[in-house]
Amino acid sequence: PALQLALDVGHLYVTGEERPAEHIAHHAGHLGQVTLEDMQRGRHDHLPFGQGDVDVPAVLAALRACRWQEPIYVELGRHGFDAVAPSRAALEYLRRSIS
């Protein structure tokens, strides 16, 4: 019972389990951490939001529906060397996605 799920949304797309909203709803009581990035189906390449296949607004809506109150971690992947610009762009994208 003390174990919690660390859900990495982008990796659901890499492995072909592409319906993150369903996974969030199903595992809501066991979520301990949520990491979010954009990826294309079947490719392990962390992309800036809007450049992959992840339906970020649907993920955010699913998290709201399960009353998620914890941080959402954004993985920059290969863009981490220049963390400031991609972090700002990610934050702006997420803010637009929830409004």
BAKOL-144734 format. One line per 4 residues: number of its first residue (from 1); for each residue x, y, z of C-alpha. Coordinates in steps of 0.5 Angstrom, whole numbers, m for minus. Last residue first. Layout:
N
NUM	X/Y/Z; ...
END
This chain:
99
99	m15/56/m39; m11/50/m38; m7/49/m44; m5/56/m45
95	m2/55/m38; 1/49/m40; 4/52/m46; 7/58/m43
91	10/54/m37; 13/49/m43; 16/55/m47; 19/58/m40
87	22/51/m39; 25/51/m46; 28/58/m45; 31/57/m38
83	34/50/m39; 39/50/m45; 43/44/m43; 36/41/m42
79	33/41/m49; 35/33/m50; 30/31/m45; 26/37/m42
75	22/33/m37; 16/37/m34; 14/35/m27; 7/36/m25
71	7/38/m18; 2/35/m13; m6/37/m12; m9/32/m17
67	m16/32/m16; m18/26/m20; m22/31/m25; m16/36/m25
63	m11/30/m27; m16/28/m33; m16/35/m35; m9/36/m35
59	m8/30/m39; m13/32/m44; m10/39/m45; m3/35/m46
55	m6/31/m52; 1/27/m53; 3/26/m60; 9/31/m61
51	11/38/m63; 6/42/m59; 10/41/m52; 17/41/m53
47	20/34/m55; 23/28/m51; 25/23/m56; 23/16/m55
43	20/14/m61; 14/9/m62; 8/15/m62; 11/22/m62
39	13/25/m55; 11/31/m51; 13/31/m44; 10/30/m37
35	12/27/m31; 7/25/m26; 9/23/m19; 5/19/m13
31	m1/16/m17; m4/11/m13; m11/13/m12; m11/16/m19
27	m9/9/m22; m15/8/m27; m17/16/m28; m10/17/m30
23	m9/11/m34; m15/13/m38; m13/20/m39; m6/17/m41
19	m9/14/m47; m3/12/m51; m1/5/m49; 4/4/m55
15	10/4/m51; 13/10/m53; 6/14/m52; 6/12/m45
11	13/14/m44; 10/21/m45; 6/21/m39; 11/18/m34
7	7/16/m28; 11/15/m22; 6/10/m19; 6/9/m11
3	8/4/m6; 6/5/1; 0/0/0
END
